[in-house]
Amino acid sequence: MQLNRLRALSPSDGRYADKVSSLRDIFSEYGLIRFRVLVEVRWLQRMADEPGIAEVGPFNSVMKSVLNKIVDNFSTDDAERIKEIEARTNHDVKAVEYFLRDRIGSSSDAGNLGDFIHFGCTSEDINNLAYALMLRQGRDGVLLPMMRDLHAKLRSMAIEHAEVAMLSRTHGQPASPTTVGKELANVLVRLTTARDRFSSVPIRGKFNGAVGNFNAHVVAYPDCDWPEMSRQFVESLGLEHNMHTTQIEPHDWIADYAHGLIRYNTIMLDFCRDIWSYISLGYFKQRVTEGEVGSSTMPHKVNPIDFENAEGNLGLANAMLDHMALKLPVSRWQRDLTDSTVQRNYGVAIAYAVIAMQSLSKGLSKLQINAEVIARDVDESWEVLGEAIQTVMRRYGVPEPYEKLKSLTRGQAITKARLHEFIASLDIPDDAKERLLALTPTAYTGLAAQLAKRDT
């Protein structure tokens, strides 16, 4: 039976298929095969440019065109052909080599060029570069642009609500007021730091043969500077060269990549939970979508499903990414195959992150600030001024300022009148007393408004 979305095992290929379409040509089986073909062809072209390997090149214009078209015009039909070859050979990378032999062999300019496809390579030389190109494109072409869009949305909201006073809650209890914009700015700065770390993770590759020593290369062409050729080739692909490896590139950078994305995801998850809680308090309303149902039995409900969806998918993404970070750098001796199955799931882990980011962004676009509820909450919390009063008392040497405010405010309902009576009794300068009497919970936000607009 033909596969359709309703029969997909993974939600990323079923329910959420449209949300992750940008990942398909990168992280799918087709994407992996396409990157393998690119690496094989570019290596053949690099050898053709090496004077010490006269048997390969230099290529004439016809052969250059043939090779470039294989890469530039690679199609799903080509990938299907490679899968047919793999069904016979039971080896995915060797199938790519045979495919290229067939394509190049049909040209009169090919000569014995087919014998130099995959020259000196182990499968991992091709695979590690293919996966590196895959993860780089996924980061630079999909994740970072999505992060930029999310940051722009948060920046706009932080500035718009920079001066909207809001009651803080530490340990769930009323605390010194902040502003809505400042709290959004806090998240933005955290996300920016995490994004910058993630984007700066060097993406590395190796190209040094069966166990990393250029063993066969040196026997075949002893006069070639193979380490330098390897470095030039890896760097020509836009990757950082790793000279010292076993059969496999040790994947330490992939652990950095995965943990970098985990840190970013964790901040988003924390933010989702806070927004969910603020919606529960009534600080935010959600724009109603025509025709949408909030509950199967309670028609009044507008549930914060976008933030819940994001939280769930972020948890899945982080669980997979953490496994990759912990597992991939571990390999028995010079190589075992336990990394292969794990690496095939890069796209699944990143898909969960992409779905989550879209849900979070959608949820933010539906938020409407409920200024009346926020203002009422902070206006009724005169006890939060206890911090300001006891700090001023400290300045002017009033004995036991903290203890006196603790006795007055802790666990007790504090009114404006009661607080003003206490302030009036203080032995402090008149100007300080007037400043405290003029203070209200709404005005007690410190530099929150300025900070909300600063460096965001």
N, C-alpha and C positions, 0 to 999 in steps of 0.2 A: 504494500500500500504506500502511495506517495506521502511523504512527510508534509504536514502543514503545521501551522503554529499551534493548533489545538492539541497536536500530538507531540509537541516538543517537550523534552525532559527538563530543560532549563528554562526558567522564566525569561532569561535574556534572549532566547530564541523563540519564545512564545508570547506571553502576555506583554513583555516590554520590548518586543523586537524593534518597533519603530524608534524607541528611545536610544538604541545603541547602533543604529545603522552606520554611524560614522566610524565604528570600530571594525566593521565586517571585513573590509579589504585589507586591514592591518593585521588582525589577530586570528582570522579564520585559517583553516587548512589551506585555502587558496592563498591567503596572505603569506603564510610561512613558505609555501612552495615558490611563490613569486620572489621573495627575498633570497631564497636559495639559488634560484636561477640568476638573479642579479649578481650575487657573490661569485658564482662560478664563471660567469661571462666576464666580469671585471677582472678576475684573476688571470684569465686567459689573455685579456688585453694588456694587463700589466706585464706579463711575461714577454709578450710580443714587443714591448718597448725596451726590454733589457738586452743590451748588446751581447752579453755573455750567453744568451740562450738563442742562438742563431736559427735553431731548427723550428722555432715558432714564428718569428716575425722578421721584420716589421710587416704589418698588414697593408694590403692595398686598399683603395677606397671601397671596392666592392665588398671585401670581407669585413671592413669596419662597419659598413652599412648593414650587412647581414646580422652581425652580432648585436648592434644597437637596436635593430628592429625586434630581435628576440626579446630584449628587455622592455623596450618601449611599448610594444604591441602585445605583451603577454596577456593572455585571455583565460577565461574559465575553461574553454575548450582545450587550451594547452595544459592547464592543470589537470583536467580529466584524463588527458593522454598520459601524463606522468603517473597518475594513480593507476591507470591500466598497466603500465610497465611495472609499477611497484607490486601489483597483485601477482606478477610473474616472478619478480626477483626477491620479493619479501624484504626489500631494503629501500627506504624512502629517499635517501641521498643518492644512492646508486641509480635509482630511477631517473633522477634529474640529469645525471651524467649521460645515461643512455638516450634520454630525450634530446639533449644537446648534440650528441653524436649524430643522431638522425637528422636534426635540423641543419647542422653545419655540413654534414656529409653530402647533402644534396647540392652543394655549391661546387662548381668546377674549380674554384680558387682555394678549396679547403686543403687539398693534399692530404698529408697524414696528421692534420691538426687535431682530429678527434682523439688521438693518443695522448694529447697534452691537456685535455679537459680533466680537471680534478688532479692535476699533476702535483705530486708531493703532499697531497692533502689527506687528512683523516676526516671522517664525516663531521667531527666536532669543529674542525676549522670552518666548515661551511655553516653548521648550525649555530655556533656561538655568535657569528657575525650576523646571521639572519635574525636571530632573536634580539640582538643588540639594536639592529636597525628597526625592528618591530617596536621595541620599547621606546626608542627615541622618537619615532613618529607618533606613537600613542601619546607620549608626554607632550611633545612640542606642538603636534597638530590637533590634539583633541583636549587633553586635560588642562594644559595651561591656558588656552583660549576660554574654556569654561570657567576656570578660576578667575580670569580677568573680568569676565562678565559678572560673576557673583560679587567680586570686590567692588565693581562699579556700582552695583545695586546697593550694597551695604554702605558705601561712601555717601551716596545720595541720601539714603535714609538717615545716616548719622548726622549729616549737616542739616537736613530738614527738621529733625527732632532734637537738635543740640540743646535747646533751652527748655524743653518740656520736662519739668521737675517730676521725679518719680521716687517713690519710697524704695530704698534698698531693703534687701532681706539677707541677713547673714544668719546661718543656722536656721533659716526659715522664719526668723523673728525680725520685727521692724528695726531698721538701722538707719544711719545717716543718709539723707536723700542724695540721689544722683540725678542724672537726666537720661531720658531714653536714648538720646543721641550718643552720650558718652558710653553707655553700655554696648551699643552697636559698634562704636569706634574701637572698644576693647577687643571685640571679636575680629574686626577687620585687621587690626595690627597683629594679632596672633596668627591669623590666616596668612597674612603677607609674609611674616617671618618663616612660617612653615613652607609656603610656596617657594620662597627664595632658596631655602635649603634643598627642597626637592628638585627645583630646576637646575641647581648647580651640581647635582650628583654626576660625576663623570661616567660616561657610558663607554665601556671598554671592550676590547676584542683581542683575540689571539689568532695567530696564523703561523704555526711553527711545527706542524706535522704530528706524527703518531703519539709521541710522548713529550713533545715540546722542545726537542733538541735539534731539529732539522737533520735528523739522521740520514734519511734517503736523499735529501736535497744535496748534501755535501758529497755523497758518493757519485751522484749523477753529474753535478756541476761544481767541482771543488773550488773553482776560482770566483764564483759568485758570492757577493756579500749578502747572504740570506737574511741575517737579522735586519739589515738596512732595508732590503726589499720588503720584508714583512712589515716593518714599521711604516714605510711609505704606502704600502697597499692598505693597511688598516686605516691610516689617517686619511687616505683618499676617499674613504667611505664616510668620513666625518666622525670617526670614533677615536678614542684614546687607546694607544697601543699598550698591550701587556706582554712583555717579553718572557717573563718567568712563569711558566705554567707546566702542568702535566699534560695529559692528553686533552684535558678540558680547561677552559678558562675557569678560575676557581669560584666565580659568581659572587665574590664579596661585594662588588658594586651593585649587583642585583638586590642583595640584602639591604644596602643603603637606599636604593630606589624604593623598595617595598616599605621599609620603615619610614622613609620620608613621606610617602603617601599615607601611611598609617597615621602619622602625626597630624597631617592636614585633615584627614578624615575624622580623627578624634576630636579636633576642635569643632568641626561641623556638627558632630554628634552632640557634643556638649551644648552647642548653640541651639540645636533642635529641641533638646529637652527644656532649656530655659524658655524658649518661645512658647512651647507647649504649655508650660506652667503659667506664663503671662496671659495666654489666651484663656486658661482656666480661671485666672483671677479677674478676667474681664478687661485687662489693659489693652487688648487688641480684639477687634472684631475681624471676621473673615468675610470678604465679599462673596455673596451668594451667586453660584453659577446656575443659570436657568436649567431646570430639568434634573439637577443633581439631587440625590437622596443622601441624607446624613445617617439615617438609621432605618432599619427595616420595620421597626415598630413605633419609633418616637419621631414623628415628622418635624418637630421643632428643632432638632439637633443639626448643628453645622460643625462637624467634627474636624479636628486639626490633622486630617489624614495625610497631608503632604509632608508634614514634619515627622509623623509616625512612620510613613513609608521610607523617608530618608534615613531615619534612625535604624530601621531594620536592615536596609541595604548596606548602610555603612558598617554595621556589625558583621555582615557576611563578607564584605570586601576585606575588612581588617583581619578576620579570622583566616582567610585564604592568604592574604599578603604576609601575615605573620608566619604561617607555615612555610611559605616560600623563603622568607628571610632566614628562618632557622634551619631549613632542610638543605637548600641549594648549596651553601658553602661546604657541606659535608659530603665527602666522596671517599670510598675505600681505595687506598693506594693511588695508582695513577688514573683510575677511572672506574666508576660503575654506572649503571644505567638508571639509577633511581631518580636522577634529575630530569630525565626525558619526559616522563608522564606529567611531572609537576609543571614543567615549563609550558606544556601544551595548554595549561589553564590560565596563562597570563590574561588572556582576553576576558575570561569569566570574572576574575577578580576585579579587573578594571571596569568591566561592564557594570558591576554592582555599584562602584564608586560613581560612575557616570549617571546611572539611574538616580542615585541618591542626590547628586548635585542638581539634577533637573527638578527633582521633587522639592528640594529646599528652595530653589529659585522660584518655582511656581508658587510655593506657599508664601514666600515673601511678597510676591506680586499681588497676592490676595489680601494682605494684611491692611487693616485700617485702624489707626490709633484711636482709642476711646479716651479722649482727653478728660471727659467728665469723671469717669471712674478713677483714672490715675490721680487727678487733682483731689478728689474726695478722700482717697486713701492717704495721701501725704498730708493733707490739711488736718486730718483727724489724729495725727501722730505727733503731738506736741512733745512727747517724752524723748524724741530723738534729739531735741535741742540740749539735752543733758550733757552731751559731749562738749558742745560749744561753751556752755556755762562753766563747767568744771575746768575747762582749759583756760578760760579767762581768769577764773579764781586762782589757778596755779600761778598765772603771770603776776598777780598782785599780792601773792603771799597769804591768801586766805587759808587757814588751817584745814587739813583733811578735806580738800575739795571733792575728791572722788567719793569718799565715804559718805559725805553729805548728800551728793547727788544720787548715790546708790540708794540711800535711805529714802529719798524723796520719790524716786522714779521706778525702782525695780519691782516689776510685777504689779504695778499700780496704775490705775487710770489717771492720766495727767491732763488737766485742762489748761487753757491759755491763762485763765485767771489765777490758778494755783501756781503756775510757773512764774507769772509776773509778780506775785506776792513774794515768792522766794527771791527773785532777782532784786526786788526793792529793798529787801532786808540785808543785802550784801554790803560789806564794807569795802567798796571799790570806787575808783574815780567816777564822777558823774558821766563823763563822755562814754566810758566803757559800759556803764549801766544803761545809758540811753541806747547804745548800740545793741545790747542784748534785748532790751524791751522792744526794739523795732524789728527784731529777727522773727521770722516765721518759718515753719517747716518747708514751705515752698521755696523760700528765698535761700534756704540753707543748703546750697549745692556746691559751695566752694568754687573751684575753677572748672567744674564739669563741662560747662558750655564751651569754654575755650579749648579744653582738651579734646572735646568731640570734633572740633574743626581742625585740630592741629595734626599735621603729618598723616592725614588720612587721604 
